[in-house]
Amino acid sequence: MDLAQRVKSLTPSSTLAITAKAKELKAEGHDVIGLGAGEPDFNTPAHIIEAAKRSMDEGQTKYTPAGGIPDLKQAIIRKMDRDQGLSYGQDQVIVTTGAKHALFTLFQVLLNKDDEVIVPAPYWVSYPEQIKLAEGRPIIVETEEEQQFKLTPEKLKQSITEKTKAVIINSPSNPTGMMYSKEELQALGEVCIEHDLLIVSDEIYEKLIYTSEPHVSIAQLSDDLYEQTVVINGVSKSHSMTGWRIGYALGRRDIIKAMTNMASHSTSNPTSIAQYGALAAYEGSNEQVEEMRNAFKDRLNQLHGWLVDIPGVYCEKPKGAFYLFPNVKEASSSCGFDEVDGFVTALLDEEKVALVPGSGFGSPDNVRLSYATSLDQLEEASKRIKRFIEKHQS
C-alpha cells in the first residue's frame, strides 16, 4: 500500500532517535548518560497528583468539552492576567492534548497549500514538520550565534513574501535557551503588524528563567500585537507534567473556535483527569516549581563552566529553558570528524554520552545538551566529553 505523501516527507525526530539508541545501550548494560531528554527530571508536585486522584474518586472520568473544562480555562485566564496583564475570554482559550497538539491544530486551521510560515533556526524539531503536515511551507531563516540566535527585524523583512502567513517566536527557546527582550519583541512585532503576519508565540518555557529579566509575551506589548498573536503554553515544563499532556492556546475568537472544532474531530477532548491536575497546578502552591527552577539554575551555572573549559567547545550562556547549545565544530574537526553528527555518534559509542546533534534543529555545528538530570551525572558527562575530545585530538 502506498502511504500518503504528507508522511513520506516527514523528517524523523533526531531527539527521539538518539534517545532510543541511548536506551538500547543502557538495556545492554552500558553506563549511559542521556542528555537528550526534553523534560524535567522532577516528579509532578504532590498536590497536583492528589487533585487528579480526587477527580477520579469524584467521577470526573467522562468526556469534557472539546476545548477544555470551564474551570481550567478560567484558571488559565487568571494566570495570563496575573503574569502578563493580558485579558482573555473563555471563547479565546482552548485546552489541548499538550502544547504540541495546540501548535499542530493551529497550523491545520491556519494554513492552505503552500502558505509560508517563517521559522527562525535553530528551531524546535517539530515546527517544520507540523507546517508540512498542514501542506504549508516552512521558511527557515538562519540566525547568528553572535546575536544569541535571535531573529532580527531585517532578516524577518527579507523573508516575507506574498505567501507568508505567520512567524514563530519561541522565547525562551528550545534548543538554545535564549530569550528575547521587550525591545527586540517590539521591533519584530512592528514588522508583523506592517505585513499582517500572525505571530505564533511559543512560551512553554516561560517559568524556567534564570536571570532577573522578566518573561515578556509579545501579545502584551500593544493592542495590535494582542490581536495578531496566538500564545501557546502548557504545564509540561513549568510543573513537570510532560506525560499529562495538557497545553493550551489563546488568541482571536475565530482562530480558537476553528481549533476547537477541529479538536472535536481528532481528540474529542484532553484527558479529563489531567485537566483537573492542571487546574491544581495553576491554583495551588508554586513552592516545588520554584525549587525545580533553582535546581536548574544551579545546574546551568555549573555545566556551562565545565563545557567552556573543553578545548574547541564554545557556548553562549542562555537565560532560560533547560538546554545548552554549544558550538562543537572546532572540537569535532580537530577530532577528525567531517560532521558534528559523526562526532555525536562516536561519543555515544565510545563514552556512552548521548547528545542531540544540532542538525535536527537546523544548526549543524552545534549540539543540544539537556541539564534536566543530576549534577553528578552532568559533571561525569562533561569529563567524558573532554576525555573523548582529548583522546581523538592526540
ChimeraX attribute file (.defattr): number of C-alpha atoms within 10 A of each C-alpha:
attribute: neighborCount
match mode: 1-to-1
recipient: residues
	/A:1	3
	/A:2	5
	/A:3	7
	/A:4	8
	/A:5	9
	/A:6	12
	/A:7	11
	/A:8	9
	/A:9	11
	/A:10	14
	/A:11	12
	/A:12	12
	/A:13	14
	/A:14	18
	/A:15	21
	/A:16	13
	/A:17	13
	/A:18	22
	/A:19	19
	/A:20	12
	/A:21	16
	/A:22	25
	/A:23	17
	/A:24	13
	/A:25	16
	/A:26	15
	/A:27	11
	/A:28	9
	/A:29	9
	/A:30	13
	/A:31	13
	/A:32	20
	/A:33	21
	/A:34	26
	/A:35	24
	/A:36	25
	/A:37	22
	/A:38	18
	/A:39	18
	/A:40	22
	/A:41	13
	/A:42	14
	/A:43	13
	/A:44	21
	/A:45	20
	/A:46	11
	/A:47	15
	/A:48	23
	/A:49	20
	/A:50	13
	/A:51	20
	/A:52	22
	/A:53	16
	/A:54	15
	/A:55	18
	/A:56	14
	/A:57	10
	/A:58	9
	/A:59	9
	/A:60	16
	/A:61	12
	/A:62	10
	/A:63	13
	/A:64	16
	/A:65	15
	/A:66	21
	/A:67	27
	/A:68	25
	/A:69	19
	/A:70	15
	/A:71	13
	/A:72	23
	/A:73	24
	/A:74	16
	/A:75	17
	/A:76	26
	/A:77	19
	/A:78	18
	/A:79	16
	/A:80	17
	/A:81	13
	/A:82	11
	/A:83	12
	/A:84	17
	/A:85	13
	/A:86	16
	/A:87	14
	/A:88	19
	/A:89	13
	/A:90	18
	/A:91	17
	/A:92	19
	/A:93	29
	/A:94	28
	/A:95	31
	/A:96	30
	/A:97	22
	/A:98	22
	/A:99	24
	/A:100	22
	/A:101	21
	/A:102	26
	/A:103	26
	/A:104	18
	/A:105	23
	/A:106	24
	/A:107	23
	/A:108	20
	/A:109	17
	/A:110	17
	/A:111	20
	/A:112	15
	/A:113	11
	/A:114	15
	/A:115	21
	/A:116	24
	/A:117	29
	/A:118	23
	/A:119	25
	/A:120	24
	/A:121	21
	/A:122	28
	/A:123	25
	/A:124	18
	/A:125	21
	/A:126	18
	/A:127	19
	/A:128	21
	/A:129	22
	/A:130	22
	/A:131	25
	/A:132	24
	/A:133	18
	/A:134	21
	/A:135	18
	/A:136	24
	/A:137	23
	/A:138	22
	/A:139	19
	/A:140	16
	/A:141	17
	/A:142	17
	/A:143	17
	/A:144	12
	/A:145	15
	/A:146	8
	/A:147	11
	/A:148	16
	/A:149	21
	/A:150	24
	/A:151	23
	/A:152	16
	/A:153	18
	/A:154	11
	/A:155	15
	/A:156	17
	/A:157	14
	/A:158	9
	/A:159	16
	/A:160	20
	/A:161	11
	/A:162	8
	/A:163	14
	/A:164	21
	/A:165	21
	/A:166	25
	/A:167	23
	/A:168	18
	/A:169	25
	/A:170	26
	/A:171	27
	/A:172	26
	/A:173	27
	/A:174	24
	/A:175	26
	/A:176	34
	/A:177	24
	/A:178	25
	/A:179	27
	/A:180	22
	/A:181	15
	/A:182	16
	/A:183	12
	/A:184	15
	/A:185	21
	/A:186	19
	/A:187	13
	/A:188	21
	/A:189	24
	/A:190	14
	/A:191	16
	/A:192	24
	/A:193	15
	/A:194	9
	/A:195	16
	/A:196	13
	/A:197	19
	/A:198	21
	/A:199	26
	/A:200	24
	/A:201	22
	/A:202	24
	/A:203	21
	/A:204	25
	/A:205	24
	/A:206	22
	/A:207	19
	/A:208	23
	/A:209	23
	/A:210	19
	/A:211	11
	/A:212	7
	/A:213	11
	/A:214	15
	/A:215	22
	/A:216	20
	/A:217	26
	/A:218	29
	/A:219	25
	/A:220	19
	/A:221	17
	/A:222	12
	/A:223	9
	/A:224	14
	/A:225	20
	/A:226	19
	/A:227	16
	/A:228	22
	/A:229	24
	/A:230	26
	/A:231	23
	/A:232	24
	/A:233	27
	/A:234	28
	/A:235	24
	/A:236	22
	/A:237	20
	/A:238	24
	/A:239	24
	/A:240	19
	/A:241	25
	/A:242	20
	/A:243	11
	/A:244	19
	/A:245	20
	/A:246	26
	/A:247	25
	/A:248	25
	/A:249	29
	/A:250	26
	/A:251	23
	/A:252	18
	/A:253	16
	/A:254	11
	/A:255	20
	/A:256	24
	/A:257	18
	/A:258	16
	/A:259	27
	/A:260	27
	/A:261	16
	/A:262	18
	/A:263	22
	/A:264	14
	/A:265	10
	/A:266	11
	/A:267	13
	/A:268	18
	/A:269	22
	/A:270	24
	/A:271	19
	/A:272	20
	/A:273	21
	/A:274	22
	/A:275	29
	/A:276	23
	/A:277	27
	/A:278	28
	/A:279	22
	/A:280	20
	/A:281	25
	/A:282	17
	/A:283	15
	/A:284	12
	/A:285	13
	/A:286	14
	/A:287	10
	/A:288	17
	/A:289	20
	/A:290	15
	/A:291	11
	/A:292	20
	/A:293	22
	/A:294	15
	/A:295	16
	/A:296	25
	/A:297	20
	/A:298	13
	/A:299	21
	/A:300	26
	/A:301	13
	/A:302	15
	/A:303	19
	/A:304	20
	/A:305	14
	/A:306	16
	/A:307	21
	/A:308	15
	/A:309	13
	/A:310	18
	/A:311	15
	/A:312	19
	/A:313	18
	/A:314	19
	/A:315	17
	/A:316	19
	/A:317	19
	/A:318	23
	/A:319	24
	/A:320	27
	/A:321	32
	/A:322	31
	/A:323	27
	/A:324	27
	/A:325	27
	/A:326	23
	/A:327	22
	/A:328	24
	/A:329	21
	/A:330	15
	/A:331	22
	/A:332	24
	/A:333	15
	/A:334	17
	/A:335	18
	/A:336	12
	/A:337	17
	/A:338	12
	/A:339	16
	/A:340	23
	/A:341	21
	/A:342	13
	/A:343	24
	/A:344	21
	/A:345	18
	/A:346	16
	/A:347	18
	/A:348	20
	/A:349	15
	/A:350	10
	/A:351	18
	/A:352	21
	/A:353	23
	/A:354	28
	/A:355	27
	/A:356	27
	/A:357	27
	/A:358	27
	/A:359	18
	/A:360	22
	/A:361	25
	/A:362	18
	/A:363	19
	/A:364	17
	/A:365	18
	/A:366	27
	/A:367	27
	/A:368	25
	/A:369	25
	/A:370	23
	/A:371	30
	/A:372	25
	/A:373	20
	/A:374	12
	/A:375	17
	/A:376	10
	/A:377	16
	/A:378	23
	/A:379	15
	/A:380	13
	/A:381	24
	/A:382	20
	/A:383	15
	/A:384	18
	/A:385	18
	/A:386	19
	/A:387	14
	/A:388	17
	/A:389	20
	/A:390	15
	/A:391	10
	/A:392	13
	/A:393	14
	/A:394	7
